[in-house]
């Protein structure tokens, strides 16, 4: 007899919802990290889910679009100082359906791909 599977927590259910929102763009997987989740689209790190909030990856090119839509940055405390990572929230309506999320997910993928194309710093192998 198999042990019963524990019910999914609300946080796990939200992560699954985010995976479903992003999946029309490719294969999405979640990876637990530091008490939250990282989301990967076709192996590109494009999002984090922290306390039932989705943050998508941004860069200097895409961040203004997130800001113009009212997006908020992911900020955490590092050594007592607020530290902002390159992730922003999406408009609330984007969380309602994959077609509404798609333009934001494409921007996050664009930022992830751009980071992968950057040249390594001098002195690194």
Secondary structure, 3 states (H helix, E strand, C coil): CCCCCCCCCHHHHHHHHHHHHHHHHCCEEEEEECCEEEEEECCEEEEEEECCEEEEECCCCCHHHHHHCCCCEEEEEECCEEEEEEEEECCHHHHCCHHHHHHHHHHHHHHHHHHHHCCCCCCCC
